[in-house]
Amino acid sequence: MKYIATFIGRKTGAIGSSYSITAETHGDNEDEARLNLYDRYEHIHRIKLTPKWTAGHSNVTPEMTCPTGETPHGDPVKIERH
């Protein structure tokens, strides 16, 4: 699953101050996604992970359910998480 990570840190090997970063990461769960950030960044703190959902994603089926139980077109929907 893909996540959008927002955190304070810096690129690996960079010298200087940490700063606010927003980056895309991936993992089977949030812990794995968090660990994958360390391939590119260091001194990570104040991290917030948000699942990234894209339109037309392959796991979206006509049976997916949303809070209203319908799509904007009135079709029932169902969400499957991998």
Protein Blocks (a to p, Z undefined) as FASTA:
>chain_A
ZZddddddddehiacdddddddddddfbfklmmmmmmmmgghiehiacdddddehiakbc
fkbccfkopafkopacddddZZ
